[in-house]
Amino acid sequence: MHSAMSIDSHRQHDRDRAGDPDNVVSRAQLDAYRVRRRQRLQLLRQGPAETTPRLGAELIQFACRWAPYGRAPDDEVFERFGMAPARFARRLFEALETGECAADVAETLRAIYRPS
């Protein structure tokens, strides 16, 4: 049976573990995570009109990077944008409609990401 630890002993235990090499999350990693989380939440709070052009440009750049290889792998699409390949293709087509890239590039990307 475990003995109950007081709040003070929990705090002492946490302080003791701070220098523990098994404590895999460093202060810098935690701070970096918090910064990324704040940025992500700020983007979520913005309206779609504010985020769509930036996202559209990112989708086009990403698709262009993978164009020589056929298309981006599904796992890369999900990891980078958090969306399924079909949704990525739809959003890419929407971005291509805005005229943010050259017509020949848009035509190539439409051919590569054409729905099957």
Secondary structure as UniProt FT lines:
FT   HELIX           7..17
FT   TURN            18..19
FT   TURN            21..22
FT   HELIX           27..45
FT   HELIX           48..66
FT   HELIX           67..69
FT   HELIX           74..81
FT   HELIX           85..97
FT   TURN            98..99
FT   HELIX           103..112
//
